[in-house]
Amino acid sequence: MSLEATKALLTQLKMKHTLENIDLMLERAMKEDMSCLQFLEMVLQKEVDYRQDKALQTRMKQAQFPYLATLDEFDFNFQRSITKRQVQQLLDFQWIDKAYNVIFLGPPGVGKTHLAVALGMKAIESGYKVVFITMDELMKTLKTQDILAKSRTRLKHLRRANLVIIDEVGFLPITKQEANMLFQIVSQCYETTSIIMTSNKGFDEWPDFIGDPVITTAILDRLVHNSELFNMKGESYRLRHRNTILE
């Protein structure tokens, strides 16, 4: 079989990485005097690695994180209301398999979003589909799904995700229509999809910004039923470590 015929077969099989690198791999095989089985193993392993990397990149792109964050960057010495051990226990992601939720409550600047993003990135590395969206973005997306293809695509990714991160819940009051929309999303995820939710409001304050105690109870009932709750306290990390233009 000629090299061109081999490349044609690789094209049919959609083995893009092998197709683009077959010349180099053949050269390496001859230099290292590989057996047929060793060569085949190399080709297949590199193709698998390539596809896994592409899938990872796709999941990262669809997640739409506001920034990249890692657990190694989180200052557990500054934020003592949550321990490194507690967070590391979440990294087996059994809670995602069981559709449990993780809720971070606390004032601005204590690291809620950082932890949510870091856990989301680790989940993606473990093969899960993740979507990050702020509460304000979620409401706008739901309201425009009938007129914007971009919104429909975003919601499609959200509904197919294993983990949905809803950030900044409670920063702004919401209308009754928006409260119903939030309830619908939480209900759709209930016992099928995990949610990480961050909020600057304690649960006792939720009726105030949601505006309806009945809907609030229904939302919290579904969120908290299977969940891990972290009440984070302390001063703002950003204010403590602020940058200044003056010396």
Secondary structure, 3 states (H helix, E strand, C coil): CCHHHHHHHHHHCCCHHHHHHHHHHHHHHHHCCCCHHHHHHHHHHHHHHHHHHHHHHHHHHHHCCCCCCCHHHCCCCCCCCCCHHHHHHHHHCHHHHCCCEEEEECCCCCCHHHHHHHHHHHHHHCCCCEEEEEHHHHHHHHHCCCCCHHHHHHHHHHHHCCEEEEEEECCCCCCHHHHHHHHHHHHHHCCCCEEEEEECCCHHHHHHHHCCHHHHHHHHHHHHHCEEEEECCCCCHHHHCCCCCCC
